Amino acid sequence: MTSSNALRKAVETYWAAAEARDWTAFGEVLADDVVYEMPQSRERIRGKERYLQFNREYPGDWHVHVLRIVAEGDEAVSWIQVTEGIKEMYAVNLFTADESGRIVAITDFWPEPYEPPAGREHLAERY
Amino acid sequence: MTSSNALRKAVETYWAAAEARDWTAFGEVLADDVVYEMPQSRERIRGKERYLQFNREYPGDWHVHVLRIVAEGDEAVSWIQVTEGIKEMYAVNLFTADESGRIVAITDFWPEPYEPPAGREHLAERY
């Protein structure tokens, strides 16, 4: 089992390197056989080379702000805010490390805003 | 700091109690001043009584399957699948415990399916 601290550092490096578009540093925390999954679109990218290419090619002048990292053993989760101009989104990212401490699985969620359903205004305030 | 193990158990109880509609057991793991937030709809529910009522009133014959819990100190994350008949959804839930180990903050994300944008078919397979 990887120590939480090692995986936390890997996730911190992952996001710092993504923000800096430093794909060398980004690749160093990834296992060669990393698998990246997006359950919302049911897309899967296999292998470090393809995943690096996906990130290099990803369009937009986006910026990442890490809001929270929770790390336990060989699993970690990050909650991030991504801004692109005035547009902002949140993502939640689930990470699994292999025995060497490299990230071998990433499951990404990109929840989009929605209007609250009727019937709970008596309990919920808006913010 | 709460031990990860204590918060993990609280989150396990939270979901088992929700699945059983056992609102007494559910309430026992919540702090009186728990705050529940849904960033997608920017809704916030303050306090255990209102949050219990929200859950009691939530419609549908839904069932919860816990896919993963990651717990570290006073923070934890769960990834769940919720089914209702043939409908299935995922949610990711961020928890914070207070000093007594009760859940004092919950941030819920309910990411919905979407079609992948064009331009990455050369890297991503569908599953």
HADDOCK unambig.tbl for C-alpha pairs under 7 A between the chains (distance, minus, plus):
assign (segid A and resid 40 and name CA) (segid B and resid 111 and name CA) 6.88 0.50 0.50
assign (segid A and resid 40 and name CA) (segid B and resid 112 and name CA) 6.01 0.50 0.50
assign (segid A and resid 40 and name CA) (segid B and resid 113 and name CA) 4.10 0.50 0.50
assign (segid A and resid 40 and name CA) (segid B and resid 114 and name CA) 5.71 0.50 0.50
assign (segid A and resid 41 and name CA) (segid B and resid 113 and name CA) 5.77 0.50 0.50
assign (segid A and resid 41 and name CA) (segid B and resid 114 and name CA) 5.15 0.50 0.50
assign (segid A and resid 41 and name CA) (segid B and resid 115 and name CA) 5.37 0.50 0.50
assign (segid A and resid 41 and name CA) (segid B and resid 116 and name CA) 5.48 0.50 0.50
assign (segid A and resid 42 and name CA) (segid B and resid 126 and name CA) 5.39 0.50 0.50
assign (segid A and resid 42 and name CA) (segid B and resid 127 and name CA) 5.19 0.50 0.50
assign (segid A and resid 43 and name CA) (segid B and resid 124 and name CA) 5.68 0.50 0.50
assign (segid A and resid 43 and name CA) (segid B and resid 125 and name CA) 5.54 0.50 0.50
assign (segid A and resid 43 and name CA) (segid B and resid 126 and name CA) 4.54 0.50 0.50
assign (segid A and resid 43 and name CA) (segid B and resid 127 and name CA) 6.19 0.50 0.50
assign (segid A and resid 44 and name CA) (segid B and resid 124 and name CA) 5.25 0.50 0.50
assign (segid A and resid 44 and name CA) (segid B and resid 125 and name CA) 5.24 0.50 0.50
assign (segid A and resid 44 and name CA) (segid B and resid 126 and name CA) 6.13 0.50 0.50
assign (segid A and resid 44 and name CA) (segid B and resid 127 and name CA) 6.96 0.50 0.50
assign (segid A and resid 45 and name CA) (segid B and resid 123 and name CA) 6.08 0.50 0.50
assign (segid A and resid 45 and name CA) (segid B and resid 124 and name CA) 4.74 0.50 0.50
assign (segid A and resid 45 and name CA) (segid B and resid 125 and name CA) 6.43 0.50 0.50
assign (segid A and resid 50 and name CA) (segid B and resid 123 and name CA) 5.97 0.50 0.50
assign (segid A and resid 54 and name CA) (segid B and resid 123 and name CA) 6.76 0.50 0.50
assign (segid A and resid 70 and name CA) (segid B and resid 71 and name CA) 6.82 0.50 0.50
assign (segid A and resid 70 and name CA) (segid B and resid 72 and name CA) 5.96 0.50 0.50
assign (segid A and resid 70 and name CA) (segid B and resid 75 and name CA) 6.63 0.50 0.50
assign (segid A and resid 70 and name CA) (segid B and resid 76 and name CA) 6.66 0.50 0.50
assign (segid A and resid 71 and name CA) (segid B and resid 70 and name CA) 6.83 0.50 0.50
assign (segid A and resid 71 and name CA) (segid B and resid 72 and name CA) 6.02 0.50 0.50
assign (segid A and resid 72 and name CA) (segid B and resid 70 and name CA) 5.97 0.50 0.50
assign (segid A and resid 72 and name CA) (segid B and resid 71 and name CA) 6.02 0.50 0.50
assign (segid A and resid 72 and name CA) (segid B and resid 72 and name CA) 5.70 0.50 0.50
assign (segid A and resid 75 and name CA) (segid B and resid 70 and name CA) 6.64 0.50 0.50
assign (segid A and resid 76 and name CA) (segid B and resid 70 and name CA) 6.65 0.50 0.50
assign (segid A and resid 109 and name CA) (segid B and resid 111 and name CA) 6.45 0.50 0.50
assign (segid A and resid 110 and name CA) (segid B and resid 111 and name CA) 6.35 0.50 0.50
assign (segid A and resid 111 and name CA) (segid B and resid 40 and name CA) 6.87 0.50 0.50
assign (segid A and resid 111 and name CA) (segid B and resid 109 and name CA) 6.44 0.50 0.50
assign (segid A and resid 111 and name CA) (segid B and resid 110 and name CA) 6.34 0.50 0.50
assign (segid A and resid 111 and name CA) (segid B and resid 111 and name CA) 4.10 0.50 0.50
assign (segid A and resid 111 and name CA) (segid B and resid 112 and name CA) 6.64 0.50 0.50
assign (segid A and resid 112 and name CA) (segid B and resid 40 and name CA) 6.01 0.50 0.50
assign (segid A and resid 112 and name CA) (segid B and resid 111 and name CA) 6.64 0.50 0.50
assign (segid A and resid 113 and name CA) (segid B and resid 40 and name CA) 4.09 0.50 0.50
assign (segid A and resid 113 and name CA) (segid B and resid 41 and name CA) 5.77 0.50 0.50
assign (segid A and resid 114 and name CA) (segid B and resid 40 and name CA) 5.70 0.50 0.50
assign (segid A and resid 114 and name CA) (segid B and resid 41 and name CA) 5.15 0.50 0.50
assign (segid A and resid 115 and name CA) (segid B and resid 41 and name CA) 5.38 0.50 0.50
assign (segid A and resid 116 and name CA) (segid B and resid 41 and name CA) 5.46 0.50 0.50
assign (segid A and resid 123 and name CA) (segid B and resid 45 and name CA) 6.08 0.50 0.50
assign (segid A and resid 123 and name CA) (segid B and resid 50 and name CA) 5.98 0.50 0.50
assign (segid A and resid 123 and name CA) (segid B and resid 54 and name CA) 6.75 0.50 0.50
assign (segid A and resid 124 and name CA) (segid B and resid 43 and name CA) 5.68 0.50 0.50
assign (segid A and resid 124 and name CA) (segid B and resid 44 and name CA) 5.24 0.50 0.50
assign (segid A and resid 124 and name CA) (segid B and resid 45 and name CA) 4.76 0.50 0.50
assign (segid A and resid 125 and name CA) (segid B and resid 43 and name CA) 5.55 0.50 0.50
assign (segid A and resid 125 and name CA) (segid B and resid 44 and name CA) 5.24 0.50 0.50
assign (segid A and resid 125 and name CA) (segid B and resid 45 and name CA) 6.43 0.50 0.50
assign (segid A and resid 126 and name CA) (segid B and resid 42 and name CA) 5.37 0.50 0.50
assign (segid A and resid 126 and name CA) (segid B and resid 43 and name CA) 4.55 0.50 0.50
assign (segid A and resid 126 and name CA) (segid B and resid 44 and name CA) 6.15 0.50 0.50
assign (segid A and resid 127 and name CA) (segid B and resid 42 and name CA) 5.19 0.50 0.50
assign (segid A and resid 127 and name CA) (segid B and resid 43 and name CA) 6.20 0.50 0.50
assign (segid A and resid 127 and name CA) (segid B and resid 44 and name CA) 6.99 0.50 0.50
